[in-house]
Amino acid sequence: MPKNERIALMKTRVLSLLLISVFLSLNVFAQTSAENNIVLRDHWFIRSSSDQAEGLLMPMVRITDDGRVISQPGYASKGWYPTSVPSTVLATLVANKVYPDPYYGNNLMELPGMRRWDSPESNPFESSWWYRTEFDLPSDFAGKHVWLKFHSVNYRAILWVNGHKVADSTQMEGAYRLYSSKVEMLGSDVPLTFVQDEKDLAVTFSESVQPLSGISDQILASRFRVLRVTHDKGWINDDDPGTVAPGWLRRCNLGTGDFNNDLTTSDIPGDAWNCSFTGSNVSVIAPKEAGAGRIEVMIDGQTRAKVDLSTGDTYKAQQAVCEVTDLTPGRHVIKVVNLGGGPVAVDAIVVK
């Protein structure tokens, strides 16, 4: 949800998302307090928007309604699959016994679309899926605006609230939305151009490209190329390319509201998480929780802050625990050091 999107208050809210993807996690925040929030984790239902998928999985129920109807309070969701978020479509269908556990035996290869001869028309994962929930806002939200904070939408979604389309797929793209600023072909100086939209990245070469050098298999060398794609973005995730964190552990699919639904964590004092960035302003995003330790934030080898990540309250995701605003525009290196006292985590950095 873009930061400038606000949603007017009503007592009963219905969220319906037509996901051009399969993963969702969100919170609702009151405008006046970051602590006053509702985590919409449970009581979700999902349903395919495709006739083909309905014929394969749910022959007794057919959706003909659009988002205006589906997002109304009290809409009958008979035939929908219950779930919690974050959850993929496949994980939900496995939990509802539509498909067997894909991690057992050869079950993975029996899933639709896994065999090259499977037709797209019979693959329920080729279509968009609805995610739907209803919830009541507390009375102390009256007269305020609320923010819908989406932590993980892969990759695009259309959002409906109480019969109104709040955002479409050009506004709601998840943590993997990357707009390329530079594309290079390694091992070649052939000029190229590229165009990127919300669907794909198209690269065009100005002349024929020679086979890759150093590869003895000439068929392989002539058919494949290696591209380096870089991009400009404000958020750098804890495990993005360019981050270095020896000794730290990556934890994913946590469902606790963290950016991109993952963290890089450390239990050993002295461990350091490093990343280079280009900008004049950087913020460290990390969770706070009971029993957490302390971190030292260093920029270009100089200590800028020491931060206690512990809190006596409940788990707090995506906290801006440190901001440095006086950097010379250009390239810098940030280091986050575990000072001990408990486990620590890095969620992301925000660069301006």
Secondary structure, 3 states (H helix, E strand, C coil): CCCCCCECCCCEEEEEEEECCCECCEEEEECCEEEEEEECCCCEEEEECCHHHHHHHCCCCCCCCCHHHHCCCCCCCCCCEEECCCCCHHHHHHHCCCCCCCCCCCHHHHCCCCCCCCCHHHCHHHCCEEEEEEEECCHHHCCCCEEEEECCCECEEEEEECCEEEECCCCCECCCCCCEEEEEECCCCCCEEEEECCCCEEEEECCCCCCCCCCCCHHHHHHCCCEEEEECCCEEECCCCCCECCCCEEEECCCCCCHHHEEEEECCCCCEEEEEEEECCEEEEEEEECCCCEEEEEECCEEEEEEECECCCCCEEEEEEEEECCCCCEEEEEEEEEEECCCEEECEEEEC
